[in-house]
């Protein structure tokens, strides 16, 4: 189980608004996960979305940055 990361939640809400079109009013940390951090995001329209943050890759690791964005964008477009 992981502790909540020390991140700027206002910046995370801005990212979710600009990249995913979600106007998040509240983030609730979920105390589960081994290799990631999870939140339930409450959206202004009353819906909720699941947000998963992964550790940044090490400089010597193969680059995957952005590899999941097409899938995430498609899911967001479907409202999932």
C-alpha positions as CSV (number, residue, x, y, z in Angstrom):
1,X,0.0,0.0,0.0
2,X,1.3,3.4,-0.9
3,X,1.0,6.7,0.9
4,X,-0.4,9.7,-1.0
5,X,2.4,11.3,-3.1
6,X,3.5,14.9,-2.4
7,X,2.2,16.4,-5.6
8,X,0.4,19.7,-6.5
9,X,-3.3,18.7,-6.6
10,X,-4.2,22.0,-8.2
11,X,-1.8,21.2,-11.0
12,X,-3.2,17.7,-11.4
13,X,-6.7,19.2,-11.7
14,X,-5.4,21.6,-14.3
15,X,-3.9,18.7,-16.3
16,X,-7.2,16.7,-16.1
17,X,-9.1,19.8,-17.4
18,X,-6.7,20.6,-20.2
19,X,-5.8,17.1,-21.4
20,X,-9.0,15.2,-20.6
21,X,-11.7,17.9,-20.6
22,X,-12.7,17.1,-17.0
23,X,-13.4,20.0,-14.6
24,X,-12.5,18.2,-11.4
25,X,-13.8,19.7,-8.1
26,X,-12.3,17.1,-5.7
27,X,-9.7,14.4,-5.7
28,X,-9.9,11.6,-3.1
29,X,-6.8,9.4,-2.7
30,X,-7.3,5.6,-2.7
31,X,-5.0,3.8,-0.3
32,X,-4.3,0.9,-2.5
33,X,-1.8,0.0,-5.2
34,X,1.7,-1.3,-5.5
35,X,3.2,0.5,-8.5
36,X,0.9,3.5,-8.8
37,X,-1.2,6.0,-7.0
38,X,-4.9,6.2,-7.5
39,X,-7.6,8.9,-7.0
40,X,-11.3,9.2,-7.5
41,X,-11.9,12.5,-9.2
42,X,-15.3,14.2,-8.7
43,X,-16.2,16.2,-11.8
44,X,-18.3,19.4,-11.8
45,X,-21.1,17.7,-13.8
46,X,-21.5,15.2,-11.0
47,X,-19.7,12.3,-12.6
48,X,-16.7,10.6,-11.1
49,X,-13.5,9.3,-12.9
50,X,-10.7,7.1,-11.8
51,X,-7.2,8.7,-12.0
52,X,-4.1,6.5,-11.9
53,X,-0.6,8.1,-11.6
54,X,2.4,6.0,-12.4
55,X,6.0,6.5,-11.3
56,X,8.1,8.5,-13.8
57,X,10.4,6.3,-15.8
58,X,14.1,6.2,-14.8
59,X,16.4,8.0,-17.3
60,X,18.0,4.6,-18.2
61,X,14.7,2.9,-18.7
62,X,13.1,2.5,-22.2
63,X,10.9,5.5,-23.0
64,X,7.1,4.8,-22.9
65,X,6.0,8.3,-22.2
66,X,2.7,9.0,-23.9
67,X,2.3,5.3,-25.0
68,X,-1.0,5.1,-23.1
69,X,-2.4,8.5,-24.2
70,X,-4.3,7.2,-27.3
71,X,-6.2,4.7,-25.1
72,X,-6.8,7.2,-22.4
73,X,-8.1,9.7,-24.9
74,X,-10.4,7.2,-26.4
75,X,-11.8,6.2,-23.0
76,X,-12.3,9.9,-22.1
77,X,-14.1,10.5,-25.3
78,X,-16.5,7.6,-24.4
79,X,-17.0,9.2,-21.0
80,X,-15.2,6.4,-19.2
